[in-house]
């Protein structure tokens, strides 16, 4: 074999250099622009790398470009470095505490996530959702292994990532959990801390059985840590439920939720969509409750839903069974005019249109224009032609117009914490009275829009009495022209579904004489 030429050696050396640079740039390109052109020692002027922040702003070399943050493209030599599911998970959990930012949306919006192979996509999802489900338990382990010393948030997330794989992902070999986490730390700029990270993770691996036993003991002594829920919420639920039902509820919150589908009879019928699902490789199990009207199915196994022609054609809508209750009690009739307040993303509004058979009018209001577009997109896919989506500011122009109004009020979401994992770490006890006041004000605002003799349905996905019966009682005290009708509360302990509260309020007919 001939000896390599100097040019070939230079090419290989250059390729190795750019692979190293690619692995550093990978996590966070593009970086913020420098302010006022001044030089900074944190690297944000492009002159240095800021250790420990995962910000590596140096541009790719000539002839290379970064595409969607996934890998550097070398136009002459091809792909340099590819993103991995652990990198995507690390990016996502760094945003878990940002208000209004939901993790499933962040994952779906990450172009790297969309390019992963199915197995890697499932791993990224498991890491992100699992770390949030077990965050208090992970932090408890970290504190014990680091003598309680606080860590930088990014380093804490790396520790969580590695320890979660060691304790909650049996299919990941321990050496892979440790090595991949240390590799990711090096890429994120934590080179000096890699030895510390390696030592903590290997120590956890050696003591896994003892640590697992100590975690199990916390289920009795400290359920807030054992089930990774806010302590104030655990204390609140224990007072209402007692210890046994509290544990059942916490188990529910930490269990991965199934996928449910509601058949859209505007486009198809139950038997036809079941036959279509069978042909598409979907295992659908009927999910019957007295309010689901035979329309709800658990999709026990399925390909990616977006790949299904039955989904694209609008044969079904992905919807938790608990959310069907509000429309069931609203009981819309063909020819009526219905208002759905706070309607996005449109699950209840399109079900109302389905019950109307598109014979009537559904006005869907929401305060966020971007979310109103979701209503319009879902209505178009499902063939709900009687829906008109409008911004919330236009609401006061429809005095006495509506026969029925559905108010699905913004709430604490404590009934759906297994689906909104990040909310358990954002919600605080002080927000419950604030939310209650906002819910009462919202009901007050829409009273003039309901015709005399009309029906108002108030619903939340909260378990908290202040947001449910407390709001209804306060509203009735302020509006004697309304009387209380049926109400219902769902939950995992009695119904095997997420939490929901629905109350029917009837407005008195106009006086005659």
ABEGO torsion letter per residue (X at the ends): XBBBBAAAAAAAAAAAAAAAAAAAAAAAOBBBBBBGGBBBAAGAAGABBBBGAGBBABBBBBGBBBBGGABBBBAAAEBABBBBAAAAAAAAAAAAABBGBBAAAAAAABAAAAABBAAAAAAAAAAAAAAAAAAAAAAAAAAAAAGGBBBBAAAAAAAAAAAAAAAABAABBAAAAAAAAAAAAAAAGAAAAAAAAAAAAAAAAAAAAAAAAAAAAAAAABAAAAAGBBAAAAAAAAAAAEAAAAAAAAAAAABBBBBBBBBBAAABBAAAAAAAAAAAGBBBBBBBBAAAGGABBBBABBBBAAABAAAAAGABBBBBAAAAAAAAAAGBBBGBBBBBBGAOAGAAAAAAAAAAGGBEBBBBBBABAAAAAAAAAAAAAAGBAABBBBBAAAAAAABGABABBBBBBBBAGAAAAAABAAAAAABBAAAAAAAAAAAAAAAAAAAAABBBGBBBBBBBABABAAABAAAAAAAAAABAABBBBBBBBBBAAAAGBBBBBBBBBBBBBBBBX
